[in-house]
Amino acid sequence: MKIRRYLTVALLSASLIGLELIWTRIFSAEFYYTFSFLILSLAIMGLGLGSLSLRLFPRLSNEKYLSSFIALAALFSLISPVAIFELNLDFATLFTEIKTVFKFLLSILLLSSSFFFGGMSLALLFKANSQNIPRLYMADLLGAGICVLGAIILMNSAGTQSATFLISVPMIISALLATGKKYLAPAPIILFVFLIGQAGTLLESKREERVPVIYT
């Protein structure tokens, strides 16, 4: 049981740090370079708010919800990139069109959701296993550290679009390993299978190029 908890923490942390790296790369390139700072800020905010929510709403501090929290984090990690590309943000009109402002706020909500539920999951694991905090932190650091290198290799080998979905796999496995009721655990698996084959078309900006594209 302890090994399962350590694996759950390591896999969850691996996906969360991987999301930061891959989302930074794809969104800053496809939309605007300030996404680099936005993703980092939303990751920190989401993780913090997720942890704080357990403090504000003690009823959520029950391990029976753990698998569902991680599954929700995985679902939003798959849905959010597709939704952002569908919104087709135009930062040039951010201060001139109210529609763009709402799109931007929705983007912030979507991009922080994975980290929010991830923060809830990590906080719940740390709280429920406080006697093993040093080992849990070690699992957290190992998972995150390995995935820093793994995410870069994944982007350069499989391509950034495919890596955007593949990086959710450790989190999906984590949801299956976690304790609690697994009502939502199959949902990200189904969504992943549906999305991975269409990564190249779903994660592409809708814009007219001034000259023919010869390489991407």
Secondary structure as a PSIPRED ss2 file (coil, helix, strand):
# PSIPRED VFORMAT (PSIPRED V4.0)

   1 M C   1.000  0.000  0.000
   2 K H   0.000  1.000  0.000
   3 I H   0.000  1.000  0.000
   4 R H   0.000  1.000  0.000
   5 R H   0.000  1.000  0.000
   6 Y H   0.000  1.000  0.000
   7 L H   0.000  1.000  0.000
   8 T H   0.000  1.000  0.000
   9 V H   0.000  1.000  0.000
  10 A H   0.000  1.000  0.000
  11 L H   0.000  1.000  0.000
  12 L H   0.000  1.000  0.000
  13 S H   0.000  1.000  0.000
  14 A H   0.000  1.000  0.000
  15 S H   0.000  1.000  0.000
  16 L H   0.000  1.000  0.000
  17 I H   0.000  1.000  0.000
  18 G H   0.000  1.000  0.000
  19 L H   0.000  1.000  0.000
  20 E H   0.000  1.000  0.000
  21 L H   0.000  1.000  0.000
  22 I H   0.000  1.000  0.000
  23 W H   0.000  1.000  0.000
  24 T H   0.000  1.000  0.000
  25 R H   0.000  1.000  0.000
  26 I H   0.000  1.000  0.000
  27 F H   0.000  1.000  0.000
  28 S H   0.000  1.000  0.000
  29 A H   0.000  1.000  0.000
  30 E H   0.000  1.000  0.000
  31 F C   1.000  0.000  0.000
  32 Y C   1.000  0.000  0.000
  33 Y C   1.000  0.000  0.000
  34 T C   1.000  0.000  0.000
  35 F H   0.000  1.000  0.000
  36 S H   0.000  1.000  0.000
  37 F H   0.000  1.000  0.000
  38 L H   0.000  1.000  0.000
  39 I H   0.000  1.000  0.000
  40 L H   0.000  1.000  0.000
  41 S H   0.000  1.000  0.000
  42 L H   0.000  1.000  0.000
  43 A H   0.000  1.000  0.000
  44 I H   0.000  1.000  0.000
  45 M H   0.000  1.000  0.000
  46 G H   0.000  1.000  0.000
  47 L H   0.000  1.000  0.000
  48 G H   0.000  1.000  0.000
  49 L H   0.000  1.000  0.000
  50 G H   0.000  1.000  0.000
  51 S H   0.000  1.000  0.000
  52 L H   0.000  1.000  0.000
  53 S H   0.000  1.000  0.000
  54 L H   0.000  1.000  0.000
  55 R H   0.000  1.000  0.000
  56 L H   0.000  1.000  0.000
  57 F C   1.000  0.000  0.000
  58 P H   0.000  1.000  0.000
  59 R H   0.000  1.000  0.000
  60 L H   0.000  1.000  0.000
  61 S C   1.000  0.000  0.000
  62 N C   1.000  0.000  0.000
  63 E H   0.000  1.000  0.000
  64 K H   0.000  1.000  0.000
  65 Y H   0.000  1.000  0.000
  66 L H   0.000  1.000  0.000
  67 S H   0.000  1.000  0.000
  68 S H   0.000  1.000  0.000
  69 F H   0.000  1.000  0.000
  70 I H   0.000  1.000  0.000
  71 A H   0.000  1.000  0.000
  72 L H   0.000  1.000  0.000
  73 A H   0.000  1.000  0.000
  74 A H   0.000  1.000  0.000
  75 L H   0.000  1.000  0.000
  76 F H   0.000  1.000  0.000
  77 S H   0.000  1.000  0.000
  78 L H   0.000  1.000  0.000
  79 I H   0.000  1.000  0.000
  80 S H   0.000  1.000  0.000
  81 P H   0.000  1.000  0.000
  82 V H   0.000  1.000  0.000
  83 A H   0.000  1.000  0.000
  84 I H   0.000  1.000  0.000
  85 F H   0.000  1.000  0.000
  86 E H   0.000  1.000  0.000
  87 L H   0.000  1.000  0.000
  88 N C   1.000  0.000  0.000
  89 L C   1.000  0.000  0.000
  90 D C   1.000  0.000  0.000
  91 F H   0.000  1.000  0.000
  92 A H   0.000  1.000  0.000
  93 T H   0.000  1.000  0.000
  94 L C   1.000  0.000  0.000
  95 F C   1.000  0.000  0.000
  96 T C   1.000  0.000  0.000
  97 E C   1.000  0.000  0.000
  98 I H   0.000  1.000  0.000
  99 K H   0.000  1.000  0.000
 100 T H   0.000  1.000  0.000
 101 V H   0.000  1.000  0.000
 102 F H   0.000  1.000  0.000
 103 K H   0.000  1.000  0.000
 104 F H   0.000  1.000  0.000
 105 L H   0.000  1.000  0.000
 106 L H   0.000  1.000  0.000
 107 S H   0.000  1.000  0.000
 108 I H   0.000  1.000  0.000
 109 L H   0.000  1.000  0.000
 110 L H   0.000  1.000  0.000
 111 L H   0.000  1.000  0.000
 112 S H   0.000  1.000  0.000
 113 S H   0.000  1.000  0.000
 114 S H   0.000  1.000  0.000
 115 F H   0.000  1.000  0.000
 116 F H   0.000  1.000  0.000
 117 F H   0.000  1.000  0.000
 118 G H   0.000  1.000  0.000
 119 G H   0.000  1.000  0.000
 120 M H   0.000  1.000  0.000
 121 S H   0.000  1.000  0.000
 122 L H   0.000  1.000  0.000
 123 A H   0.000  1.000  0.000
 124 L H   0.000  1.000  0.000
 125 L H   0.000  1.000  0.000
 126 F H   0.000  1.000  0.000
 127 K H   0.000  1.000  0.000
 128 A H   0.000  1.000  0.000
 129 N C   1.000  0.000  0.000
 130 S H   0.000  1.000  0.000
 131 Q H   0.000  1.000  0.000
 132 N H   0.000  1.000  0.000
 133 I H   0.000  1.000  0.000
 134 P H   0.000  1.000  0.000
 135 R H   0.000  1.000  0.000
 136 L H   0.000  1.000  0.000
 137 Y H   0.000  1.000  0.000
 138 M H   0.000  1.000  0.000
 139 A H   0.000  1.000  0.000
 140 D H   0.000  1.000  0.000
 141 L H   0.000  1.000  0.000
 142 L H   0.000  1.000  0.000
 143 G H   0.000  1.000  0.000
 144 A H   0.000  1.000  0.000
 145 G H   0.000  1.000  0.000
 146 I H   0.000  1.000  0.000
 147 C H   0.000  1.000  0.000
 148 V H   0.000  1.000  0.000
 149 L H   0.000  1.000  0.000
 150 G H   0.000  1.000  0.000
 151 A H   0.000  1.000  0.000
 152 I H   0.000  1.000  0.000
 153 I H   0.000  1.000  0.000
 154 L H   0.000  1.000  0.000
 155 M H   0.000  1.000  0.000
 156 N H   0.000  1.000  0.000
 157 S H   0.000  1.000  0.000
 158 A H   0.000  1.000  0.000
 159 G C   1.000  0.000  0.000
 160 T H   0.000  1.000  0.000
 161 Q H   0.000  1.000  0.000
 162 S H   0.000  1.000  0.000
 163 A H   0.000  1.000  0.000
 164 T H   0.000  1.000  0.000
 165 F H   0.000  1.000  0.000
 166 L H   0.000  1.000  0.000
 167 I C   1.000  0.000  0.000
 168 S C   1.000  0.000  0.000
 169 V H   0.000  1.000  0.000
 170 P H   0.000  1.000  0.000
 171 M H   0.000  1.000  0.000
 172 I H   0.000  1.000  0.000
 173 I H   0.000  1.000  0.000
 174 S H   0.000  1.000  0.000
 175 A H   0.000  1.000  0.000
 176 L H   0.000  1.000  0.000
 177 L H   0.000  1.000  0.000
 178 A C   1.000  0.000  0.000
 179 T C   1.000  0.000  0.000
 180 G C   1.000  0.000  0.000
 181 K C   1.000  0.000  0.000
 182 K C   1.000  0.000  0.000
 183 Y C   1.000  0.000  0.000
 184 L C   1.000  0.000  0.000
 185 A C   1.000  0.000  0.000
 186 P H   0.000  1.000  0.000
 187 A H   0.000  1.000  0.000
 188 P H   0.000  1.000  0.000
 189 I H   0.000  1.000  0.000
 190 I H   0.000  1.000  0.000
 191 L H   0.000  1.000  0.000
 192 F H   0.000  1.000  0.000
 193 V H   0.000  1.000  0.000
 194 F H   0.000  1.000  0.000
 195 L H   0.000  1.000  0.000
 196 I H   0.000  1.000  0.000
 197 G C   1.000  0.000  0.000
 198 Q C   1.000  0.000  0.000
 199 A H   0.000  1.000  0.000
 200 G H   0.000  1.000  0.000
 201 T H   0.000  1.000  0.000
 202 L H   0.000  1.000  0.000
 203 L C   1.000  0.000  0.000
 204 E C   1.000  0.000  0.000
 205 S C   1.000  0.000  0.000
 206 K C   1.000  0.000  0.000
 207 R C   1.000  0.000  0.000
 208 E C   1.000  0.000  0.000
 209 E C   1.000  0.000  0.000
 210 R C   1.000  0.000  0.000
 211 V C   1.000  0.000  0.000
 212 P C   1.000  0.000  0.000
 213 V C   1.000  0.000  0.000
 214 I C   1.000  0.000  0.000
 215 Y C   1.000  0.000  0.000
 216 T C   1.000  0.000  0.000
